[in-house]
Amino acid sequence: MIDLLRHGEPVGGRRYRGQQDDPLSEQGWEQMWQSVGERNAWQQIVTSPLLRCHAFAAALGERHNVPVQGEARFAEVGFGAWEGKSRAELDALIPGQVARFYQDPVNNRPPGAEPLDEFVARVRDGFNAVLDDYPGKSVLVVAHAGVIRGILSHVLAMPAAAMYRINVANAGMTSLVTDRERGINLVSHGNVAG
């Protein structure tokens, strides 16, 4: 079983953070603890190196004595010039640019953003490393919405251009299971405590 957990709300609320390293807000910490509850089913935790993921992964690992491994390939997609800005700020600068991005995220990247195909390849390689490094183990991956979308697009053989159609809530949990005959299967997506 591989569970994918998106970080909770960061300090500063909703923004295109990408690789901007904001910590979790107090509410974000509460969201994360509510999402995992008292569950202690993981034998390994793998986390994005960014603070909004890594700090919680380390705290959870310490609470349950589960080893934590950082995975640089699970850092969020680089949003270039959009980093740190809200949707309202971006639309005030160039009306409609965010809508154009969501309609065609391959050809309407923010200036200086990481190319989507490179991001998906990076995330895929990180995910395959998790599968290779922890065979048969129950693993929790603490990451970002983009990373979870990238993993799901890989697992479900979706084109990268469609991955932004997947909603990934703060502190949402997605569960995958490996099956000898069918490969990796999506069991549940987006479960949020509350």
C-alpha positions in Angstrom: 0.0 0.0 0.0 1.2 3.5 -0.9 -0.6 6.4 0.6 -0.1 9.9 -0.9 -0.8 12.8 1.6 -0.8 16.4 0.4 0.5 19.0 2.9 -2.0 21.1 4.8 -2.5 24.9 4.4 0.8 26.8 4.4 1.4 30.2 6.1 -0.1 32.8 3.7 -3.1 30.8 2.5 -3.7 29.9 -1.2 -0.9 30.8 -3.5 1.1 29.3 -6.3 4.0 28.3 -4.1 5.9 25.8 -6.3 9.3 25.6 -4.7 8.8 28.6 -2.4 9.5 27.1 1.0 6.7 28.3 3.3 5.9 26.3 6.5 2.6 25.0 7.5 0.2 27.3 9.2 -1.4 26.3 12.5 -4.5 25.2 10.6 -2.2 23.3 8.2 -0.7 21.3 11.1 -4.3 20.6 12.4 -5.4 19.4 9.0 -2.4 17.0 8.7 -2.9 15.5 12.2 -6.7 15.1 11.5 -6.0 13.4 8.2 -3.7 10.7 9.7 -5.5 10.4 13.0 -4.0 7.7 15.1 -3.2 5.6 12.1 0.2 3.9 12.4 0.1 1.6 9.4 3.3 2.8 7.6 6.7 1.2 7.6 8.3 4.0 5.8 7.6 7.7 5.2 9.0 9.4 2.1 8.7 13.2 1.9 9.3 16.2 -0.3 12.2 18.2 1.0 10.1 21.4 1.3 9.2 22.5 4.8 5.4 22.3 4.4 5.8 18.5 3.9 9.1 17.6 5.6 8.3 19.1 9.0 5.1 17.1 9.3 6.7 13.9 8.0 9.5 14.2 10.6 6.9 14.8 13.4 4.8 11.8 12.3 7.8 9.6 12.0 9.0 10.6 15.4 5.6 10.0 16.9 5.3 6.5 15.6 9.0 5.6 15.3 8.8 5.2 11.5 11.9 6.1 9.4 11.6 9.2 7.2 13.4 9.6 3.9 13.6 12.9 1.9 13.0 12.6 -1.8 14.2 15.7 -3.8 12.2 14.5 -6.9 9.0 15.1 -4.9 9.5 18.8 -4.6 6.5 20.7 -6.1 6.6 21.9 -9.7 8.5 25.1 -10.2 6.0 27.9 -11.0 8.6 30.4 -12.1 7.2 34.0 -12.1 4.0 32.8 -10.4 5.8 31.7 -7.2 4.2 33.3 -4.1 1.4 35.0 -6.0 -2.4 34.4 -5.6 -4.7 33.8 -8.5 -6.2 37.3 -8.0 -2.8 38.9 -8.2 -2.0 37.0 -11.4 -5.2 37.8 -13.0 -4.8 41.5 -12.1 -1.4 41.5 -13.8 -2.5 39.6 -17.0 -6.3 38.9 -17.1 -7.1 35.3 -18.1 -3.6 33.9 -17.8 -4.5 31.4 -15.0 -7.6 30.1 -17.0 -5.4 29.7 -20.1 -2.9 27.7 -18.0 -5.6 25.3 -16.7 -7.0 24.9 -20.2 -3.6 24.0 -21.7 -0.9 23.6 -18.9 1.6 22.3 -21.5 1.7 25.3 -23.8 0.6 28.0 -21.3 3.3 27.6 -18.6 4.1 30.6 -16.3 7.3 32.5 -17.4 10.3 30.5 -16.1 8.2 27.6 -14.9 9.5 24.0 -15.0 8.4 22.3 -18.2 5.5 20.0 -17.4 6.9 16.9 -19.1 10.2 17.3 -17.2 8.3 17.7 -13.9 6.2 14.5 -14.6 9.3 12.6 -15.5 11.0 13.7 -12.3 8.0 12.7 -10.2 7.7 9.4 -12.0 11.3 8.6 -11.4 10.9 9.4 -7.7 7.8 7.2 -7.5 9.5 4.3 -9.2 12.4 4.7 -6.8 10.0 4.3 -3.9 8.6 1.2 -5.5 12.1 -0.2 -6.0 13.4 0.8 -2.5 10.5 -0.4 -0.4 8.9 -3.4 -2.1 6.1 -4.9 -0.1 6.2 -2.2 2.5 3.4 0.2 3.5 4.7 3.7 2.5 3.4 7.2 3.2 4.5 9.8 0.7 4.0 13.4 2.0 4.0 15.7 -1.0 2.3 18.5 -3.0 -0.8 18.6 -5.2 1.3 18.7 -8.3 3.4 15.7 -7.2 0.3 13.7 -6.4 -1.2 14.7 -9.8 2.0 13.6 -11.5 2.0 10.2 -9.7 -1.7 9.7 -10.6 -1.2 10.6 -14.2 1.7 8.1 -14.4 -0.3 5.3 -12.6 -3.5 5.9 -14.6 -1.6 6.4 -17.9 -3.1 9.9 -18.3 -1.5 12.6 -20.5 0.2 15.2 -18.4 -2.0 17.9 -20.0 -5.0 16.4 -18.1 -3.4 16.2 -14.7 -4.8 19.5 -13.5 -8.3 18.1 -13.8 -7.5 16.2 -10.6 -8.5 18.0 -7.4 -6.1 17.4 -4.6 -7.3 19.0 -1.3 -5.1 20.2 1.5 -4.3 17.2 3.7 -6.2 14.9 1.3 -5.1 11.2 1.3 -4.9 9.1 -1.8 -4.3 5.4 -1.6 -2.7 3.1 -4.1 -2.2 -0.6 -3.9 0.1 -2.8 -5.9 -1.5 -5.8 -7.6 0.6 -8.6 -9.1 -1.8 -8.9 -12.1 -3.0 -5.4 -12.7 0.0 -3.3 -11.5 -0.7 -0.3 -9.4 -4.4 0.5 -8.6 -6.0 3.6 -7.3 -8.1 2.6 -4.2 -9.3 6.0 -3.0 -8.6 9.6 -3.7 -8.9 12.9 -1.8 -10.1 11.6 1.5 -10.0 14.4 4.1 -10.8 14.0 7.7 -13.6 16.0 9.1 
